[in-house]
Amino acid sequence: MTPELKKETDRKLEIYRRKNQTAEKKQILFVGSSLMEMFPIEEFVQERNLPVTVYNRGVGGYKTEDLMQVLDICVYDLAPSRIFINIGTNDLSDPDISIAQMIANYDWILTDIQEHLPETELYLMAYYPVNPKAASEEMKACLQIRTNAKIAEANREVEKLAEKHHAEYINVNAPLTDGEGNLKAEYTLEGMHINREGYLAVLDDVLKYVME
């Protein structure tokens, strides 16, 4: 993590720490990296006037090892009744981190959560596809490492991890995926991250689990 990104993530954590002081416990939590942070789930819930309280504690740039260090702020301060997790995509972008290592870290995270919050329900979200054809120049090199084949392999391992921890594995990728298995070009900002329209496309599928 670059010094600039570290400074930005520390700033976000301090904001979350302050927000947690007045947040309601036993509510619904979304946690992970940028693909979770950018999911405007709190806004969507308010727009639809849904009878639930949702908090988003995603932190852009985070890898599994980063989340391991801040579970107190991103999870335990809120003592949520239900957690939706999407963490590990930045691990997939790092050629020095194997899928096995990422899953080991993810396993540690889930074990720690279940030790601290044994009654909390866990929902592990499938990693979203990417679109190398729609990639910006800055994103092209990353998407040579973080390929859809690698994402599919990682998703199979996350599904196994969900089974191990008696968690729910959620794959809402169908509305996002084109005929070639890529993230639909109209739903991406630069080949990897998802725009508001993309999140709206999966919202109803996600809300099925939020409203259970």
C-alpha positions as CSV (number, residue, x, y, z in Angstrom):
1,M,0.0,0.0,0.0
2,T,1.4,3.4,-1.0
3,P,1.9,6.1,1.7
4,E,-0.9,8.1,0.0
5,L,-3.3,5.2,0.1
6,K,-2.4,4.4,3.7
7,K,-3.1,8.0,4.6
8,E,-6.5,7.8,2.9
9,T,-7.5,4.5,4.5
10,D,-6.5,5.8,7.9
11,R,-8.7,8.8,7.4
12,K,-11.6,6.5,6.5
13,L,-11.0,4.4,9.5
14,E,-11.1,7.4,11.8
15,I,-14.4,8.5,10.2
16,Y,-15.8,5.0,10.7
17,R,-14.6,5.0,14.3
18,R,-16.5,8.2,15.0
19,K,-19.7,7.0,13.2
20,N,-19.6,3.7,15.1
21,Q,-20.0,5.6,18.4
22,T,-23.6,6.5,17.5
23,A,-24.5,3.6,15.2
24,E,-27.1,1.1,16.2
25,K,-25.8,-2.4,17.1
26,K,-27.3,-5.6,15.8
27,Q,-28.0,-4.1,12.3
28,I,-26.8,-5.2,8.9
29,L,-23.2,-4.6,7.8
30,F,-21.5,-4.5,4.4
31,V,-17.7,-4.8,4.6
32,G,-14.8,-5.3,2.2
33,S,-12.6,-3.3,-0.2
34,S,-13.5,-0.7,-2.8
35,L,-16.1,-2.8,-4.6
36,M,-18.0,-2.9,-1.4
37,E,-17.2,0.7,-0.3
38,M,-18.6,2.0,-3.7
39,F,-21.8,0.0,-3.3
40,P,-24.2,2.8,-2.2
41,I,-26.3,0.3,-0.3
42,E,-27.1,2.8,2.5
43,E,-28.4,5.3,0.0
44,F,-30.4,2.6,-1.9
45,V,-32.1,1.4,1.3
46,Q,-33.0,5.0,2.3
47,E,-34.4,5.7,-1.2
48,R,-36.6,2.7,-1.0
49,N,-37.6,3.5,2.5
50,L,-36.9,0.0,3.6
51,P,-37.4,-1.0,7.2
52,V,-33.8,-2.0,7.8
53,T,-30.6,-0.2,8.9
54,V,-27.5,-0.9,6.8
55,Y,-24.0,0.3,7.4
56,N,-21.2,0.2,4.8
57,R,-17.6,-0.2,6.2
58,G,-15.8,-1.0,3.0
59,V,-12.3,0.5,2.6
60,G,-10.9,0.9,-0.9
61,G,-7.5,-0.6,-1.5
62,Y,-7.8,-3.2,1.3
63,K,-6.5,-6.7,0.9
64,T,-7.5,-9.6,3.2
65,E,-4.5,-9.0,5.4
66,D,-5.5,-5.3,5.9
67,L,-9.0,-6.2,7.0
68,M,-7.6,-8.7,9.5
69,Q,-6.0,-5.8,11.3
70,V,-9.1,-3.6,11.7
71,L,-12.0,-5.9,12.4
72,D,-12.6,-4.0,15.6
73,I,-13.5,-0.8,13.7
74,C,-15.0,-2.3,10.6
75,V,-17.0,-5.1,12.3
76,Y,-16.9,-5.5,16.1
77,D,-17.8,-1.9,17.1
78,L,-21.1,-2.5,15.3
79,A,-21.9,-6.0,16.6
80,P,-24.0,-6.6,13.5
81,S,-26.7,-9.3,13.3
82,R,-25.8,-10.0,9.6
83,I,-22.6,-9.3,7.7
84,F,-22.1,-9.2,3.9
85,I,-18.4,-9.5,2.9
86,N,-16.6,-8.9,-0.3
87,I,-12.8,-9.0,0.4
88,G,-9.9,-10.3,-1.6
89,T,-10.2,-8.7,-5.0
90,N,-7.1,-6.7,-4.4
91,D,-5.3,-9.9,-3.4
92,L,-6.2,-11.2,-6.8
93,S,-4.6,-8.2,-8.4
94,D,-1.3,-8.9,-6.7
95,P,0.9,-11.5,-8.5
96,D,2.8,-12.2,-5.2
97,I,-0.4,-13.4,-3.4
98,S,-1.7,-16.8,-4.2
99,I,-5.4,-17.7,-4.1
100,A,-4.5,-20.2,-1.3
101,Q,-2.9,-17.4,0.8
102,M,-5.9,-15.2,0.2
103,I,-8.3,-17.9,1.2
104,A,-6.2,-18.6,4.3
105,N,-6.5,-15.0,5.4
106,Y,-10.2,-15.0,4.6
107,D,-10.6,-18.1,6.7
108,W,-8.9,-16.4,9.6
109,I,-11.2,-13.4,9.2
110,L,-14.3,-15.6,9.3
111,T,-13.1,-17.6,12.2
112,D,-12.3,-14.5,14.2
113,I,-15.7,-13.0,13.5
114,Q,-17.5,-16.2,14.6
115,E,-15.5,-16.3,17.8
116,H,-16.4,-12.7,18.6
117,L,-19.9,-12.8,17.2
118,P,-21.2,-16.4,17.3
119,E,-24.8,-15.4,16.5
120,T,-24.0,-13.2,13.5
121,E,-25.1,-14.5,10.1
122,L,-22.4,-14.4,7.4
123,Y,-22.9,-13.8,3.7
124,L,-19.9,-14.2,1.4
125,M,-20.3,-12.4,-1.9
126,A,-18.9,-13.8,-5.1
127,Y,-16.2,-11.6,-6.7
128,Y,-17.5,-9.6,-9.6
129,P,-16.2,-10.1,-13.2
130,V,-14.0,-7.6,-15.0
131,N,-13.9,-6.4,-18.5
132,P,-10.4,-6.1,-20.1
133,K,-11.9,-4.8,-23.4
134,A,-13.4,-1.8,-21.6
135,A,-10.3,-1.2,-19.5
136,S,-8.7,2.2,-19.2
137,E,-5.0,2.4,-20.1
138,E,-4.1,2.5,-16.4
139,M,-6.2,-0.6,-15.7
140,K,-5.0,-2.9,-18.5
141,A,-1.9,-4.2,-16.7
142,C,-3.9,-5.0,-13.6
143,L,-6.5,-7.0,-15.6
144,Q,-3.8,-9.1,-17.1
145,I,-3.3,-10.5,-13.5
146,R,-6.9,-10.2,-12.2
147,T,-8.5,-12.2,-15.0
148,N,-12.0,-13.6,-15.1
149,A,-10.5,-17.1,-15.1
150,K,-8.7,-16.3,-11.8
151,I,-11.8,-14.7,-10.4
152,A,-13.9,-17.8,-11.2
153,E,-11.3,-20.0,-9.5
154,A,-11.3,-17.7,-6.4
155,N,-15.1,-17.8,-6.3
156,R,-15.1,-21.6,-6.2
157,E,-12.8,-21.4,-3.2
158,V,-14.9,-18.8,-1.5
159,E,-18.0,-21.0,-2.0
160,K,-16.1,-23.8,-0.2
161,L,-15.1,-21.4,2.5
162,A,-18.8,-20.4,3.0
163,E,-19.7,-24.1,3.4
164,K,-17.0,-24.6,5.9
165,H,-18.2,-21.7,8.1
166,H,-21.9,-22.4,7.6
167,A,-22.2,-19.1,5.8
168,E,-24.3,-18.1,2.8
169,Y,-22.5,-17.8,-0.5
170,I,-24.1,-15.1,-2.8
171,N,-23.5,-14.9,-6.5
172,V,-25.4,-11.9,-8.0
173,N,-23.2,-11.6,-11.0
174,A,-25.7,-12.7,-13.7
175,P,-27.1,-9.2,-14.4
176,L,-23.6,-7.8,-14.6
177,T,-22.1,-10.4,-17.0
178,D,-22.2,-10.2,-20.8
179,G,-22.2,-13.1,-23.3
180,E,-18.4,-13.5,-23.1
181,G,-18.3,-13.7,-19.3
182,N,-17.1,-10.1,-18.9
183,L,-18.4,-7.3,-16.8
184,K,-20.9,-5.5,-19.0
185,A,-19.1,-2.4,-20.5
186,E,-22.1,-0.1,-19.6
187,Y,-21.7,-1.1,-15.9
188,T,-18.0,-0.4,-15.4
189,L,-16.0,2.7,-14.8
190,E,-12.6,1.5,-16.1
191,G,-12.9,-2.2,-16.6
192,M,-13.0,-3.2,-13.0
193,H,-15.0,-1.0,-10.7
194,I,-18.8,-0.8,-11.0
195,N,-20.9,2.3,-11.6
196,R,-24.2,3.2,-9.9
197,E,-26.2,1.5,-12.7
198,G,-24.3,-1.7,-12.2
199,Y,-25.0,-1.7,-8.5
200,L,-28.7,-1.0,-9.2
201,A,-28.7,-4.0,-11.6
202,V,-27.8,-6.4,-8.7
203,L,-29.7,-4.5,-5.9
204,D,-32.8,-6.6,-6.0
205,D,-30.8,-9.8,-5.8
206,V,-28.8,-8.5,-2.8
207,L,-31.9,-7.2,-1.1
208,K,-33.4,-10.6,-1.1
209,Y,-30.8,-11.6,1.5
210,V,-30.8,-8.2,3.3
211,M,-34.5,-8.5,3.9
212,E,-34.6,-12.2,4.9
